[in-house]
Amino acid sequence: MHETGIVQEIFDTLQQEYPYRYQSIVKIQLEAGLLSNIQPILIQNAFEAYVIDEPQFAEVELEVKVLPIHAFCENCQEAFEVVFHRFVCNCGTPSSQVIQGEELRISQVIFKKEAI
């Protein structure tokens, strides 16, 4: 299951980017395109398994937003949503130019509010 490795990479990235606030993360939001081969339920399961071994993150929430596939039509110079894996624009022109749907990114990280 490659989701386990992805969850580990997410935490490694967050530790690298936020070394002083890393322990105060309360929520992580991911965006996963439909073509990214990420199944939200599997990433959630991998996340839950990870926090069992890392109890300091037991209260961290993970939210996965699935992004639709968008392609670009060279004929009419418009972006369109790919439905049912049909890469054909409304004008009838096929397109293989994907502009959204392959990504996997950390879109938001929320930290505990520090006491003043």
C-alpha positions in Angstrom: 0.0 0.0 0.0 1.8 3.1 -1.2 -0.5 5.3 0.9 1.6 4.5 4.0 4.7 5.9 2.3 2.7 9.0 1.3 1.6 9.6 4.8 5.2 9.3 6.0 6.3 11.8 3.3 3.5 14.2 4.4 4.8 14.2 8.0 8.4 14.4 6.9 7.6 17.4 4.7 5.7 19.1 7.5 8.6 18.5 10.0 11.0 20.0 7.5 8.8 23.0 6.7 7.6 23.8 10.2 10.3 22.5 12.6 9.2 24.7 15.5 5.5 24.3 15.1 5.4 20.6 13.9 4.2 19.3 17.2 1.3 21.7 17.3 -0.5 20.6 14.1 -4.2 20.0 14.5 -5.4 19.6 10.9 -3.9 18.7 7.6 -5.8 19.2 4.4 -4.7 17.4 1.2 -5.9 17.9 -2.4 -5.8 14.8 -4.5 -6.6 14.8 -8.2 -8.7 11.9 -9.6 -5.7 10.8 -11.7 -3.3 10.7 -8.7 -4.0 7.1 -7.8 -4.9 8.2 -4.3 -8.0 6.6 -2.7 -9.2 8.9 0.2 -10.3 6.0 2.3 -6.9 4.3 1.9 -5.0 7.4 2.7 -7.2 7.9 5.8 -6.5 4.3 6.9 -2.8 4.8 6.4 -3.0 8.1 8.4 -4.8 6.4 11.3 -2.2 3.6 11.3 0.6 6.2 11.4 -0.8 8.1 14.4 -1.1 4.8 16.3 2.7 4.7 16.1 3.1 8.4 16.7 0.6 9.2 19.5 1.6 12.8 19.7 -0.4 13.2 16.5 -3.5 11.3 17.7 -5.6 14.4 17.7 -4.6 15.6 14.2 -7.4 15.6 11.7 -6.8 14.7 8.0 -9.1 16.0 5.3 -8.7 14.8 1.7 -10.4 16.9 -1.0 -10.7 15.1 -4.3 -10.1 17.4 -7.3 -11.9 16.7 -10.6 -10.0 16.2 -13.9 -9.7 19.3 -16.1 -8.2 19.3 -19.6 -7.4 22.1 -22.0 -8.9 22.2 -25.6 -6.4 23.5 -28.2 -9.3 24.0 -30.6 -11.5 26.4 -28.6 -8.8 27.5 -26.1 -11.0 26.5 -23.1 -10.6 24.3 -20.1 -13.2 21.6 -19.6 -14.0 19.0 -17.0 -13.4 15.4 -17.9 -16.4 13.3 -17.1 -16.3 9.5 -17.0 -12.7 9.6 -18.3 -13.9 11.1 -21.6 -11.2 13.6 -22.7 -13.4 15.3 -25.2 -14.3 19.0 -25.1 -17.8 20.3 -25.6 -16.8 21.3 -29.1 -16.0 17.6 -29.8 -12.3 17.9 -30.0 -10.3 15.3 -28.0 -7.5 16.5 -25.7 -4.8 14.9 -23.7 -3.6 18.1 -22.1 -4.5 17.6 -18.4 -4.3 20.8 -16.4 -5.8 19.5 -13.1 -6.3 16.0 -11.7 -2.8 14.5 -11.3 -1.7 16.5 -8.3 -1.3 15.5 -4.7 -0.5 18.4 -2.4 -0.8 19.6 1.1 -3.2 22.5 0.7 -3.5 23.7 4.3 -2.0 23.1 7.7 -3.7 24.3 10.8 -1.8 24.7 14.1 -3.0 25.0 17.7 -3.4 28.6 18.8 -0.7 29.6 21.1 -1.5 31.1 24.5 -0.7 34.7 24.8 
